[in-house]
C-alpha cells in the first residue's frame, strides 16, 4: 500500500515537472524589469536611429548588432552623435541577449538568443534598410 | 514488492533526469520572444496599425 502511494506521488511529480517543462519550451521569460528597461531604452533611441537605417548609414549585422556602414550618408557634424547612438544601441542589444538568457536560468543560451534575434531583426527590417547576409556582405532589403 | 519499489524509484529518477536536464535550445520559443521585443522596440504593431513613428501624436499613458 505504501509502495502504491509512493508511486502515485512519483507519477504526479513527474507529470508536474513535465508540464512545467512543456510550458518552458513554448515560452521564454521576457517579462523582467531588466528586459523591460532595455526594451524601453532601445525603443526611445530608435526614433533617432530610424532616419539612418532609412538612408543606409547604418545597417543590421548578421551578429545581431548594428553598424555604421556608410559614414558619408551622415553629415559631418552629426557623425559623432550617430557613432554614439550605434555604440549605445549595441550595448543595449548585448545586455538584452544576456538578460533573456539569464531570466530563463540558461546563461549558455546567450549566443543562440543573439543569433535568433539577428535573423528576426533582419526579417522584420523595413524595405530599403541594409543588412549583412550570411557571407557578411551588406545587402539592401 | 521491494524490488518493484526500487525499479520504480530508479525509473522515476531516470525520467526526471531526462526532463530536467533540458540541454537543447528552444528555437521556436526564442523566435516568439524576439518577435515580441522587436515589435515593441520598432513599434511595428501599434494599436491602430498606423504611423509607426509619430513622435508628436499624444500617446495614452
N, CA and C atoms of all chains as a GROMACS GRO file, in nm:
protein
  606
    1UNK      N    1   0.083  -0.120   0.000
    1UNK     CA    2   0.000   0.000   0.000
    1UNK      C    3   0.087   0.126   0.000
    2UNK      N    4   0.194   0.121   0.081
    2UNK     CA    5   0.283   0.236   0.086
    2UNK      C    6   0.352   0.256  -0.048
    3UNK      N    7   0.388   0.142  -0.109
    3UNK     CA    8   0.456   0.148  -0.238
    3UNK      C    9   0.365   0.216  -0.339
    4UNK      N   10   0.239   0.178  -0.336
    4UNK     CA   11   0.141   0.233  -0.429
    4UNK      C   12   0.132   0.385  -0.415
    5UNK      N   13   0.123   0.430  -0.288
    5UNK     CA   14   0.114   0.575  -0.264
    5UNK      C   15   0.237   0.648  -0.313
    6UNK      N   16   0.353   0.584  -0.288
    6UNK     CA   17   0.479   0.643  -0.328
    6UNK      C   18   0.482   0.658  -0.480
    7UNK      N   19   0.438   0.554  -0.547
    7UNK     CA   20   0.441   0.557  -0.694
    7UNK      C   21   0.346   0.663  -0.748
    8UNK      N   22   0.230   0.671  -0.683
    8UNK     CA   23   0.135   0.773  -0.728
    8UNK      C   24   0.192   0.913  -0.713
    9UNK      N   25   0.258   0.932  -0.599
    9UNK     CA   26   0.321   1.061  -0.573
    9UNK      C   27   0.429   1.088  -0.678
   10UNK      N   28   0.502   0.981  -0.706
   10UNK     CA   29   0.609   0.993  -0.806
   10UNK      C   30   0.554   1.034  -0.941
   11UNK      N   31   0.449   0.967  -0.983
   11UNK     CA   32   0.390   0.999  -1.115
   11UNK      C   33   0.338   1.140  -1.121
   12UNK      N   34   0.276   1.181  -1.010
   12UNK     CA   35   0.220   1.316  -1.005
   12UNK      C   36   0.330   1.420  -1.019
   13UNK      N   37   0.440   1.398  -0.944
   13UNK     CA   38   0.553   1.491  -0.952
   13UNK      C   39   0.608   1.495  -1.093
   14UNK      N   40   0.617   1.376  -1.150
   14UNK     CA   41   0.671   1.364  -1.285
   14UNK      C   42   0.584   1.442  -1.384
   15UNK      N   43   0.455   1.425  -1.370
   15UNK     CA   44   0.360   1.493  -1.458
   15UNK      C   45   0.375   1.645  -1.446
   16UNK      N   46   0.390   1.691  -1.320
   16UNK     CA   47   0.402   1.836  -1.300
   16UNK      C   48   0.532   1.889  -1.360
   17UNK      N   49   0.639   1.813  -1.340
   17UNK     CA   50   0.768   1.853  -1.398
   17UNK      C   51   0.757   1.862  -1.549
   18UNK      N   52   0.692   1.763  -1.604
   18UNK     CA   53   0.679   1.755  -1.748
   18UNK      C   54   0.597   1.872  -1.803
   19UNK      N   55   0.487   1.902  -1.732
   19UNK     CA   56   0.402   2.014  -1.774
   19UNK      C   57   0.480   2.145  -1.766
   20UNK      N   58   0.554   2.161  -1.659
   20UNK     CA   59   0.635   2.282  -1.642
   20UNK      C   60   0.737   2.295  -1.752
   21UNK      N   61   0.794   2.182  -1.789
   21UNK     CA   62   0.895   2.180  -1.894
   21UNK      C   63   0.832   2.216  -2.028
   22UNK      N   64   0.715   2.164  -2.055
   22UNK     CA   65   0.646   2.194  -2.180
   22UNK      C   66   0.618   2.343  -2.189
   23UNK      N   67   0.578   2.403  -2.078
   23UNK     CA   68   0.548   2.545  -2.078
   23UNK      C   69   0.675   2.623  -2.110
   24UNK      N   70   0.785   2.580  -2.046
   24UNK     CA   71   0.912   2.648  -2.068
   24UNK      C   72   0.955   2.638  -2.214
   25UNK      N   73   0.918   2.529  -2.279
   25UNK     CA   74   0.951   2.512  -2.420
   25UNK      C   75   0.873   2.609  -2.508
   26UNK      N   76   0.748   2.635  -2.467
   26UNK     CA   77   0.661   2.717  -2.550
   26UNK      C   78   0.690   2.866  -2.536
   27UNK      N   79   0.742   2.906  -2.423
   27UNK     CA   80   0.764   3.049  -2.397
   27UNK      C   81   0.895   3.074  -2.327
   28UNK      N   82   0.962   3.179  -2.368
   28UNK     CA   83   1.079   3.223  -2.293
   28UNK      C   84   1.035   3.337  -2.203
   29UNK      N   85   1.093   3.342  -2.087
   29UNK     CA   86   1.063   3.450  -1.992
   29UNK      C   87   1.124   3.581  -2.043
   30UNK      N   88   1.039   3.679  -2.072
   30UNK     CA   89   1.094   3.809  -2.112
   30UNK      C   90   1.033   3.923  -2.031
   31UNK      N   91   0.953   3.887  -1.931
   31UNK     CA   92   0.888   3.991  -1.850
   31UNK      C   93   0.964   4.017  -1.722
   32UNK      N   94   1.084   4.071  -1.735
   32UNK     CA   95   1.159   4.108  -1.615
   32UNK      C   96   1.187   4.258  -1.622
   33UNK      N   97   1.208   4.321  -1.506
   33UNK     CA   98   1.234   4.466  -1.507
   33UNK      C   99   1.355   4.502  -1.593
   34UNK      N  100   1.460   4.418  -1.589
   34UNK     CA  101   1.581   4.449  -1.666
   34UNK      C  102   1.551   4.448  -1.816
   35UNK      N  103   1.477   4.349  -1.861
   35UNK     CA  104   1.445   4.338  -2.003
   35UNK      C  105   1.352   4.453  -2.045
   36UNK      N  106   1.255   4.484  -1.960
   36UNK     CA  107   1.162   4.594  -1.991
   36UNK      C  108   1.238   4.726  -2.003
   37UNK      N  109   1.336   4.747  -1.916
   37UNK     CA  110   1.413   4.872  -1.919
   37UNK      C  111   1.495   4.882  -2.047
   38UNK      N  112   1.558   4.772  -2.086
   38UNK     CA  113   1.639   4.772  -2.209
   38UNK      C  114   1.550   4.797  -2.330
   39UNK      N  115   1.433   4.733  -2.329
   39UNK     CA  116   1.339   4.747  -2.439
   39UNK      C  117   1.295   4.893  -2.453
   40UNK      N  118   1.265   4.956  -2.340
   40UNK     CA  119   1.221   5.096  -2.342
   40UNK      C  120   1.332   5.187  -2.391
   41UNK      N  121   1.454   5.159  -2.347
   41UNK     CA  122   1.568   5.240  -2.388
   41UNK      C  123   1.592   5.230  -2.538
   42UNK      N  124   1.581   5.108  -2.592
   42UNK     CA  125   1.602   5.088  -2.736
   42UNK      C  126   1.489   5.148  -2.818
   43UNK      N  127   1.368   5.139  -2.764
   43UNK     CA  128   1.252   5.195  -2.834
   43UNK      C  129   1.266   5.346  -2.846
   44UNK      N  130   1.312   5.408  -2.739
   44UNK     CA  131   1.329   5.554  -2.738
   44UNK      C  132   1.438   5.595  -2.837
   45UNK      N  133   1.548   5.520  -2.836
   45UNK     CA  134   1.660   5.552  -2.925
   45UNK      C  135   1.624   5.528  -3.071
   46UNK      N  136   1.531   5.437  -3.095
   46UNK     CA  137   1.500   5.403  -3.234
   46UNK      C  138   1.448   5.521  -3.315
   47UNK      N  139   1.376   5.612  -3.250
   47UNK     CA  140   1.325   5.728  -3.324
   47UNK      C  141   1.440   5.811  -3.380
   48UNK      N  142   1.554   5.811  -3.307
   48UNK     CA  143   1.671   5.884  -3.356
   48UNK      C  144   1.747   5.806  -3.462
   49UNK      N  145   1.743   5.672  -3.448
   49UNK     CA  146   1.819   5.588  -3.541
   49UNK      C  147   1.746   5.568  -3.674
   50UNK      N  148   1.613   5.573  -3.670
   50UNK     CA  149   1.532   5.537  -3.788
   50UNK      C  150   1.576   5.604  -3.918
   51UNK      N  151   1.602   5.738  -3.917
   51UNK     CA  152   1.643   5.801  -4.043
   51UNK      C  153   1.773   5.744  -4.098
   52UNK      N  154   1.860   5.696  -4.009
   52UNK     CA  155   1.989   5.644  -4.055
   52UNK      C  156   1.980   5.500  -4.105
   53UNK      N  157   1.880   5.427  -4.059
   53UNK     CA  158   1.852   5.298  -4.121
   53UNK      C  159   1.802   5.325  -4.262
   54UNK      N  160   1.714   5.424  -4.273
   54UNK     CA  161   1.646   5.451  -4.400
   54UNK      C  162   1.743   5.501  -4.507
   55UNK      N  163   1.842   5.583  -4.468
   55UNK     CA  164   1.933   5.634  -4.571
   55UNK      C  165   2.058   5.546  -4.588
   56UNK      N  166   2.060   5.434  -4.520
   56UNK     CA  167   2.168   5.338  -4.540
   56UNK      C  168   2.295   5.367  -4.463
   57UNK      N  169   2.292   5.468  -4.376
   57UNK     CA  170   2.412   5.499  -4.298
   57UNK      C  171   2.444   5.384  -4.203
   58UNK      N  172   2.340   5.328  -4.144
   58UNK     CA  173   2.364   5.214  -4.056
   58UNK      C  174   2.290   5.092  -4.108
   59UNK      N  175   2.340   4.976  -4.071
   59UNK     CA  176   2.280   4.851  -4.115
   59UNK      C  177   2.279   4.749  -4.002
   60UNK      N  178   2.201   4.643  -4.024
   60UNK     CA  179   2.190   4.535  -3.926
   60UNK      C  180   2.295   4.430  -3.955
   61UNK      N  181   2.377   4.398  -3.856
   61UNK     CA  182   2.480   4.297  -3.879
   61UNK      C  183   2.422   4.157  -3.862
   62UNK      N  184   2.495   4.060  -3.916
   62UNK     CA  185   2.446   3.922  -3.904
   62UNK      C  186   2.466   3.868  -3.763
   63UNK      N  187   2.535   3.947  -3.678
   63UNK     CA  188   2.558   3.903  -3.540
   63UNK      C  189   2.456   3.959  -3.442
   64UNK      N  190   2.354   4.028  -3.493
   64UNK     CA  191   2.252   4.079  -3.403
   64UNK      C  192   2.280   4.218  -3.350
   65UNK      N  193   2.375   4.289  -3.414
   65UNK     CA  194   2.405   4.425  -3.373
   65UNK      C  195   2.378   4.520  -3.490
   66UNK      N  196   2.412   4.649  -3.471
   66UNK     CA  197   2.403   4.744  -3.581
   66UNK      C  198   2.541   4.804  -3.602
   67UNK      N  199   2.565   4.858  -3.721
   67UNK     CA  200   2.697   4.915  -3.750
   67UNK      C  201   2.681   5.033  -3.843
   68UNK      N  202   2.773   5.129  -3.829
   68UNK     CA  203   2.778   5.241  -3.922
   68UNK      C  204   2.845   5.188  -4.048
   69UNK      N  205   2.768   5.172  -4.155
   69UNK     CA  206   2.826   5.110  -4.276
   69UNK      C  207   2.862   5.212  -4.382
   70UNK      N  208   2.798   5.330  -4.378
   70UNK     CA  209   2.825   5.432  -4.479
   70UNK      C  210   2.830   5.569  -4.410
   71UNK      N  211   2.948   5.599  -4.359
   71UNK     CA  212   2.964   5.723  -4.282
   71UNK      C  213   2.930   5.846  -4.366
   72UNK      N  214   2.952   5.836  -4.499
   72UNK     CA  215   2.926   5.952  -4.586
   72UNK      C  216   2.778   5.990  -4.592
   73UNK      N  217   2.692   5.898  -4.552
   73UNK     CA  218   2.548   5.927  -4.553
   73UNK      C  219   2.509   6.015  -4.433
   74UNK      N  220   2.604   6.037  -4.344
   74UNK     CA  221   2.577   6.120  -4.227
   74UNK      C  222   2.656   6.250  -4.242
   75UNK      N  223   2.589   6.363  -4.222
   75UNK     CA  224   2.658   6.492  -4.230
   75UNK      C  225   2.769   6.495  -4.124
   76UNK      N  226   2.880   6.553  -4.161
   76UNK     CA  227   2.999   6.550  -4.075
   76UNK      C  228   2.972   6.590  -3.929
   77UNK      N  229   2.898   6.701  -3.907
   77UNK     CA  230   2.877   6.739  -3.766
   77UNK      C  231   2.796   6.636  -3.686
   78UNK      N  232   2.720   6.554  -3.759
   78UNK     CA  233   2.632   6.457  -3.692
   78UNK      C  234   2.701   6.324  -3.667
   79UNK      N  235   2.817   6.305  -3.729
   79UNK     CA  236   2.878   6.172  -3.730
   79UNK      C  237   2.910   6.120  -3.590
   80UNK      N  238   2.961   6.210  -3.508
   80UNK     CA  239   2.997   6.169  -3.372
   80UNK      C  240   2.874   6.123  -3.295
   81UNK      N  241   2.765   6.196  -3.316
   81UNK     CA  242   2.641   6.163  -3.246
   81UNK      C  243   2.589   6.027  -3.290
   82UNK      N  244   2.595   6.001  -3.421
   82UNK     CA  245   2.546   5.873  -3.472
   82UNK      C  246   2.634   5.758  -3.421
   83UNK      N  247   2.763   5.782  -3.417
   83UNK     CA  248   2.853   5.681  -3.361
   83UNK      C  249   2.814   5.648  -3.217
   84UNK      N  250   2.781   5.752  -3.142
   84UNK     CA  251   2.740   5.732  -3.004
   84UNK      C  252   2.612   5.652  -2.994
   85UNK      N  253   2.516   5.684  -3.082
   85UNK     CA  254   2.388   5.612  -3.083
   85UNK      C  255   2.409   5.465  -3.114
   86UNK      N  256   2.495   5.437  -3.214
   86UNK     CA  257   2.521   5.298  -3.253
   86UNK      C  258   2.585   5.222  -3.137
   87UNK      N  259   2.683   5.285  -3.073
   87UNK     CA  260   2.751   5.219  -2.962
   87UNK      C  261   2.654   5.192  -2.847
   88UNK      N  262   2.569   5.291  -2.818
   88UNK     CA  263   2.474   5.275  -2.708
   88UNK      C  264   2.374   5.165  -2.740
   89UNK      N  265   2.329   5.161  -2.865
   89UNK     CA  266   2.230   5.059  -2.903
   89UNK      C  267   2.292   4.920  -2.896
   90UNK      N  268   2.417   4.909  -2.940
   90UNK     CA  269   2.483   4.779  -2.934
   90UNK      C  270   2.505   4.733  -2.790
   91UNK      N  271   2.532   4.827  -2.701
   91UNK     CA  272   2.547   4.791  -2.560
   91UNK      C  273   2.414   4.738  -2.506
   92UNK      N  274   2.303   4.805  -2.544
   92UNK     CA  275   2.170   4.759  -2.502
   92UNK      C  276   2.139   4.622  -2.560
   93UNK      N  277   2.176   4.603  -2.687
   93UNK     CA  278   2.149   4.475  -2.751
   93UNK      C  279   2.223   4.362  -2.680
   94UNK      N  280   2.351   4.384  -2.652
   94UNK     CA  281   2.430   4.281  -2.583
   94UNK      C  282   2.368   4.250  -2.447
   95UNK      N  283   2.327   4.355  -2.377
   95UNK     CA  284   2.268   4.335  -2.245
   95UNK      C  285   2.134   4.262  -2.257
   96UNK      N  286   2.058   4.295  -2.361
   96UNK     CA  287   1.928   4.230  -2.382
   96UNK      C  288   1.944   4.080  -2.401
   97UNK      N  289   2.037   4.040  -2.488
   97UNK     CA  290   2.056   3.897  -2.514
   97UNK      C  291   2.100   3.825  -2.386
   98UNK      N  292   2.190   3.892  -2.312
   98UNK     CA  293   2.241   3.831  -2.189
   98UNK      C  294   2.130   3.820  -2.086
   99UNK      N  295   2.046   3.924  -2.076
   99UNK     CA  296   1.939   3.925  -1.975
   99UNK      C  297   1.834   3.820  -2.004
  100UNK      N  298   1.800   3.801  -2.132
  100UNK     CA  299   1.699   3.700  -2.166
  100UNK      C  300   1.751   3.562  -2.127
  101UNK      N  301   1.878   3.535  -2.158
  101UNK     CA  302   1.936   3.405  -2.122
  101UNK      C  303   1.933   3.388  -1.970
  102UNK      N  304   1.968   3.495  -1.899
  102UNK     CA  305   1.972   3.487  -1.753
  102UNK      C  306   1.834   3.471  -1.693
  103UNK      N  307   1.736   3.544  -1.748
  103UNK     CA  308   1.600   3.538  -1.695
  103UNK      C  309   1.543   3.397  -1.707
  104UNK      N  310   1.597   3.319  -1.800
  104UNK     CA  311   1.549   3.182  -1.819
  104UNK      C  312   1.641   3.080  -1.752
  105UNK      N  313   1.734   3.130  -1.672
  105UNK     CA  314   1.823   3.041  -1.600
  105UNK      C  315   1.919   2.965  -1.689
  106UNK      N  316   1.943   3.017  -1.811
  106UNK     CA  317   2.032   2.948  -1.905
  106UNK      C  318   2.130   3.047  -1.967
  107UNK      N  319   2.230   3.091  -1.890
  107UNK     CA  320   2.325   3.189  -1.945
  107UNK      C  321   2.393   3.138  -2.072
  108UNK      N  322   2.402   3.006  -2.084
  108UNK     CA  323   2.471   2.947  -2.202
  108UNK      C  324   2.388   2.963  -2.330
  109UNK      N  325   2.265   3.010  -2.317
  109UNK     CA  326   2.181   3.031  -2.436
  109UNK      C  327   2.206   3.167  -2.502
  110UNK      N  328   2.290   3.249  -2.440
  110UNK     CA  329   2.307   3.387  -2.487
  110UNK      C  330   2.337   3.396  -2.637
  111UNK      N  331   2.428   3.311  -2.683
  111UNK     CA  332   2.465   3.316  -2.824
  111UNK      C  333   2.352   3.273  -2.916
  112UNK      N  334   2.280   3.168  -2.876
  112UNK     CA  335   2.166   3.122  -2.956
  112UNK      C  336   2.060   3.230  -2.963
  113UNK      N  337   2.040   3.299  -2.852
  113UNK     CA  338   1.940   3.405  -2.848
  113UNK      C  339   1.982   3.519  -2.940
  114UNK      N  340   2.110   3.553  -2.935
  114UNK     CA  341   2.163   3.660  -3.021
  114UNK      C  342   2.144   3.623  -3.169
  115UNK      N  343   2.174   3.499  -3.204
  115UNK     CA  344   2.160   3.454  -3.342
  115UNK      C  345   2.014   3.459  -3.385
  116UNK      N  346   1.925   3.418  -3.296
  116UNK     CA  347   1.782   3.422  -3.327
  116UNK      C  348   1.738   3.566  -3.353
  117UNK      N  349   1.781   3.658  -3.265
  117UNK     CA  350   1.747   3.798  -3.282
  117UNK      C  351   1.805   3.852  -3.413
  118UNK      N  352   1.929   3.817  -3.443
  118UNK     CA  353   1.993   3.866  -3.565
  118UNK      C  354   1.904   3.838  -3.685
  119UNK      N  355   1.853   3.715  -3.692
  119UNK     CA  356   1.768   3.676  -3.804
  119UNK      C  357   1.636   3.752  -3.802
  120UNK      N  358   1.578   3.768  -3.684
  120UNK     CA  359   1.446   3.832  -3.675
  120UNK      C  360   1.454   3.983  -3.699
  121UNK      N  361   1.561   4.048  -3.653
  121UNK     CA  362   1.577   4.191  -3.682
  121UNK      C  363   1.576   4.210  -3.835
  122UNK      N  364   1.653   4.124  -3.904
  122UNK     CA  365   1.665   4.136  -4.050
  122UNK      C  366   1.532   4.105  -4.116
  123UNK      N  367   1.466   3.999  -4.071
  123UNK     CA  368   1.336   3.962  -4.130
  123UNK      C  369   1.235   4.076  -4.117
  124UNK      N  370   1.241   4.146  -4.006
  124UNK     CA  371   1.139   4.248  -3.979
  124UNK      C  372   1.182   4.388  -4.025
  125UNK      N  373   1.304   4.401  -4.076
  125UNK     CA  374   1.352   4.532  -4.120
  125UNK      C  375   1.265   4.585  -4.235
  126UNK      N  376   1.255   4.717  -4.242
  126UNK     CA  377   1.174   4.778  -4.348
  126UNK      C  378   1.250   4.772  -4.481
  127UNK      N  379   1.176   4.781  -4.590
  127UNK     CA  380   1.237   4.782  -4.722
  127UNK      C  381   1.332   4.900  -4.735
  128UNK      N  382   1.449   4.878  -4.799
  128UNK     CA  383   1.544   4.986  -4.816
  128UNK      C  384   1.654   4.985  -4.710
  129UNK      N  385   1.630   4.917  -4.599
  129UNK     CA  386   1.732   4.909  -4.495
  129UNK      C  387   1.840   4.810  -4.538
  130UNK      N  388   1.959   4.830  -4.481
  130UNK     CA  389   2.071   4.741  -4.514
  130UNK      C  390   2.093   4.638  -4.404
  131UNK      N  391   2.132   4.519  -4.447
  131UNK     CA  392   2.166   4.413  -4.351
  131UNK      C  393   2.281   4.332  -4.408
  132UNK      N  394   2.350   4.260  -4.321
  132UNK     CA  395   2.459   4.172  -4.366
  132UNK      C  396   2.402   4.035  -4.398
  133UNK      N  397   2.433   3.985  -4.517
  133UNK     CA  398   2.387   3.850  -4.550
  133UNK      C  399   2.479   3.747  -4.483
  134UNK      N  400   2.451   3.619  -4.507
  134UNK     CA  401   2.526   3.513  -4.439
  134UNK      C  402   2.676   3.521  -4.465
  135UNK      N  403   2.713   3.580  -4.581
  135UNK     CA  404   2.855   3.590  -4.614
  135UNK      C  405   2.916   3.717  -4.554
  136UNK      N  406   2.833   3.801  -4.493
  136UNK     CA  407   2.884   3.922  -4.431
  136UNK      C  408   2.880   4.044  -4.522
  137UNK      N  409   2.824   4.028  -4.642
  137UNK     CA  410   2.817   4.140  -4.737
  137UNK      C  411   2.693   4.224  -4.709
  138UNK      N  412   2.708   4.356  -4.719
  138UNK     CA  413   2.593   4.444  -4.698
  138UNK      C  414   2.496   4.430  -4.815
  139UNK      N  415   2.370   4.414  -4.781
  139UNK     CA  416   2.266   4.391  -4.881
  139UNK      C  417   2.150   4.484  -4.851
  140UNK      N  418   2.089   4.537  -4.956
  140UNK     CA  419   1.976   4.627  -4.935
  140UNK      C  420   1.847   4.546  -4.943
  141UNK      N  421   1.760   4.569  -4.846
  141UNK     CA  422   1.636   4.491  -4.844
  141UNK      C  423   1.533   4.547  -4.940
  142UNK      N  424   0.800  -0.712  -0.380
  142UNK     CA  425   0.744  -0.576  -0.363
  142UNK      C  426   0.855  -0.472  -0.350
  143UNK      N  427   0.961  -0.511  -0.273
  143UNK     CA  428   1.075  -0.421  -0.256
  143UNK      C  429   1.142  -0.393  -0.389
  144UNK      N  430   1.157  -0.504  -0.466
  144UNK     CA  431   1.222  -0.490  -0.596
  144UNK      C  432   1.145  -0.392  -0.683
  145UNK      N  433   1.013  -0.407  -0.676
  145UNK     CA  434   0.926  -0.320  -0.757
  145UNK      C  435   0.947  -0.173  -0.719
  146UNK      N  436   0.956  -0.148  -0.588
  146UNK     CA  437   0.978  -0.011  -0.540
  146UNK      C  438   1.110   0.043  -0.594
  147UNK      N  439   1.212  -0.043  -0.584
  147UNK     CA  440   1.345   0.000  -0.630
  147UNK      C  441   1.342   0.031  -0.780
  148UNK      N  442   1.279  -0.057  -0.855
  148UNK     CA  443   1.272  -0.036  -1.000
  148UNK      C  444   1.195   0.092  -1.033
  149UNK      N  445   1.082   0.110  -0.964
  149UNK     CA  446   1.000   0.229  -0.988
  149UNK      C  447   1.079   0.354  -0.952
  150UNK      N  448   1.152   0.346  -0.839
  150UNK     CA  449   1.232   0.460  -0.795
  150UNK      C  450   1.340   0.496  -0.895
  151UNK      N  451   1.409   0.396  -0.943
  151UNK     CA  452   1.516   0.419  -1.040
  151UNK      C  453   1.459   0.476  -1.170
  152UNK      N  454   1.349   0.417  -1.212
  152UNK     CA  455   1.284   0.464  -1.335
  152UNK      C  456   1.243   0.610  -1.322
  153UNK      N  457   1.192   0.643  -1.206
  153UNK     CA  458   1.147   0.779  -1.182
  153UNK      C  459   1.264   0.878  -1.190
  154UNK      N  460   1.374   0.838  -1.124
  154UNK     CA  461   1.493   0.925  -1.124
  154UNK      C  462   1.545   0.945  -1.267
  155UNK      N  463   1.545   0.838  -1.342
  155UNK     CA  464   1.594   0.842  -1.478
  155UNK      C  465   1.509   0.938  -1.562
  156UNK      N  466   1.377   0.922  -1.549
  156UNK     CA  467   1.286   1.007  -1.626
  156UNK      C  468   1.298   1.153  -1.585
  157UNK      N  469   1.310   1.172  -1.453
  157UNK     CA  470   1.322   1.309  -1.402
  157UNK      C  471   1.448   1.375  -1.459
  158UNK      N  472   1.553   1.296  -1.466
  158UNK     CA  473   1.678   1.345  -1.523
  158UNK      C  474   1.659   1.390  -1.665
  159UNK      N  475   1.586   1.310  -1.741
  159UNK     CA  476   1.562   1.344  -1.882
  159UNK      C  477   1.483   1.474  -1.893
  160UNK      N  478   1.389   1.491  -1.802
  160UNK     CA  479   1.301   1.607  -1.811
  160UNK      C  480   1.372   1.735  -1.767
  161UNK      N  481   1.446   1.726  -1.655
  161UNK     CA  482   1.504   1.849  -1.601
  161UNK      C  483   1.627   1.894  -1.677
  162UNK      N  484   1.710   1.800  -1.724
  162UNK     CA  485   1.827   1.841  -1.799
  162UNK      C  486   1.783   1.871  -1.941
  163UNK      N  487   1.754   1.997  -1.960
  163UNK     CA  488   1.696   2.040  -2.086
  163UNK      C  489   1.807   2.110  -2.164
  164UNK      N  490   1.882   2.031  -2.242
  164UNK     CA  491   2.004   2.085  -2.299
  164UNK      C  492   1.984   2.157  -2.432
  165UNK      N  493   1.880   2.126  -2.502
  165UNK     CA  494   1.865   2.186  -2.634
  165UNK      C  495   1.797   2.323  -2.626
  166UNK      N  496   1.827   2.405  -2.724
  166UNK     CA  497   1.778   2.542  -2.725
  166UNK      C  498   1.639   2.549  -2.788
  167UNK      N  499   1.541   2.608  -2.720
  167UNK     CA  500   1.405   2.616  -2.774
  167UNK      C  501   1.394   2.725  -2.880
  168UNK      N  502   1.428   2.691  -3.003
  168UNK     CA  503   1.438   2.791  -3.110
  168UNK      C  504   1.305   2.861  -3.137
  169UNK      N  505   1.196   2.785  -3.138
  169UNK     CA  506   1.065   2.845  -3.169
  169UNK      C  507   1.026   2.946  -3.061
  170UNK      N  508   1.050   2.908  -2.936
  170UNK     CA  509   1.017   2.998  -2.824
  170UNK      C  510   1.102   3.124  -2.831
  171UNK      N  511   1.228   3.107  -2.869
  171UNK     CA  512   1.318   3.223  -2.877
  171UNK      C  513   1.273   3.317  -2.988
  172UNK      N  514   1.227   3.260  -3.100
  172UNK     CA  515   1.178   3.344  -3.210
  172UNK      C  516   1.057   3.423  -3.168
  173UNK      N  517   0.969   3.357  -3.096
  173UNK     CA  518   0.848   3.423  -3.048
  173UNK      C  519   0.885   3.540  -2.956
  174UNK      N  520   0.978   3.515  -2.866
  174UNK     CA  521   1.022   3.619  -2.772
  174UNK      C  522   1.088   3.734  -2.849
  175UNK      N  523   1.171   3.699  -2.946
  175UNK     CA  524   1.239   3.802  -3.025
  175UNK      C  525   1.137   3.889  -3.099
  176UNK      N  526   1.038   3.824  -3.160
  176UNK     CA  527   0.936   3.898  -3.235
  176UNK      C  528   0.863   3.997  -3.145
  177UNK      N  529   0.831   3.952  -3.026
  177UNK     CA  530   0.758   4.037  -2.932
  177UNK      C  531   0.840   4.160  -2.897
  178UNK      N  532   0.968   4.139  -2.871
  178UNK     CA  533   1.054   4.250  -2.832
  178UNK      C  534   1.081   4.344  -2.949
  179UNK      N  535   1.105   4.286  -3.068
  179UNK     CA  536   1.134   4.369  -3.185
  179UNK      C  537   1.011   4.454  -3.223
  180UNK      N  538   0.893   4.394  -3.218
  180UNK     CA  539   0.771   4.470  -3.246
  180UNK      C  540   0.759   4.589  -3.153
  181UNK      N  541   0.801   4.567  -3.030
  181UNK     CA  542   0.793   4.672  -2.928
  181UNK      C  543   0.898   4.781  -2.955
  182UNK      N  544   1.021   4.740  -2.981
  182UNK     CA  545   1.130   4.835  -3.000
  182UNK      C  546   1.109   4.917  -3.128
  183UNK      N  547   1.066   4.851  -3.233
  183UNK     CA  548   1.048   4.920  -3.361
  183UNK      C  549   0.904   4.970  -3.380
  184UNK      N  550   0.821   4.946  -3.279
  184UNK     CA  551   0.682   4.992  -3.284
  184UNK      C  552   0.612   4.944  -3.410
  185UNK      N  553   0.624   4.814  -3.438
  185UNK     CA  554   0.568   4.758  -3.561
  185UNK      C  555   0.420   4.726  -3.547
  186UNK      N  556   0.376   4.711  -3.423
  186UNK     CA  557   0.234   4.676  -3.406
  186UNK      C  558   0.168   4.772  -3.310
  187UNK      N  559   0.147   4.895  -3.359
  187UNK     CA  560   0.076   4.992  -3.277
  187UNK      C  561  -0.073   4.956  -3.281
  188UNK      N  562  -0.151   4.993  -3.178
  188UNK     CA  563  -0.291   4.953  -3.170
  188UNK      C  564  -0.372   4.982  -3.296
  189UNK      N  565  -0.347   5.100  -3.359
  189UNK     CA  566  -0.428   5.134  -3.476
  189UNK      C  567  -0.356   5.105  -3.608
  190UNK      N  568  -0.240   5.041  -3.599
  190UNK     CA  569  -0.166   4.999  -3.718
  190UNK      C  570  -0.129   5.113  -3.812
  191UNK      N  571  -0.118   5.234  -3.760
  191UNK     CA  572  -0.080   5.346  -3.846
  191UNK      C  573   0.039   5.420  -3.788
  192UNK      N  574   0.109   5.488  -3.874
  192UNK     CA  575   0.220   5.575  -3.834
  192UNK      C  576   0.310   5.513  -3.728
  193UNK      N  577   0.400   5.425  -3.771
  193UNK     CA  578   0.489   5.362  -3.673
  193UNK      C  579   0.576   5.462  -3.598
  194UNK      N  580   0.610   5.572  -3.664
  194UNK     CA  581   0.689   5.674  -3.593
  194UNK      C  582   0.612   5.805  -3.595
  195UNK      N  583   0.538   5.831  -3.490
  195UNK     CA  584   0.462   5.955  -3.480
  195UNK      C  585   0.494   6.020  -3.347
  196UNK      N  586   0.609   6.086  -3.340
  196UNK     CA  587   0.653   6.140  -3.210
  196UNK      C  588   0.566   6.252  -3.157
  197UNK      N  589   0.491   6.319  -3.246
  197UNK     CA  590   0.415   6.434  -3.198
  197UNK      C  591   0.276   6.395  -3.147
  198UNK      N  592   0.223   6.279  -3.196
  198UNK     CA  593   0.088   6.242  -3.154
  198UNK      C  594   0.090   6.203  -3.005
  199UNK      N  595  -0.010   6.253  -2.930
  199UNK     CA  596  -0.011   6.221  -2.786
  199UNK      C  597  -0.042   6.073  -2.764
  200UNK      N  598   0.042   6.007  -2.687
  200UNK     CA  599   0.022   5.865  -2.658
  200UNK      C  600  -0.047   5.852  -2.523
  201UNK      N  601  -0.151   5.768  -2.517
  201UNK     CA  602  -0.213   5.746  -2.385
  201UNK      C  603  -0.115   5.680  -2.290
  202UNK      N  604  -0.104   5.736  -2.173
  202UNK     CA  605  -0.006   5.680  -2.077
  202UNK      C  606  -0.072   5.571  -1.993
   0.00000   0.00000   0.00000
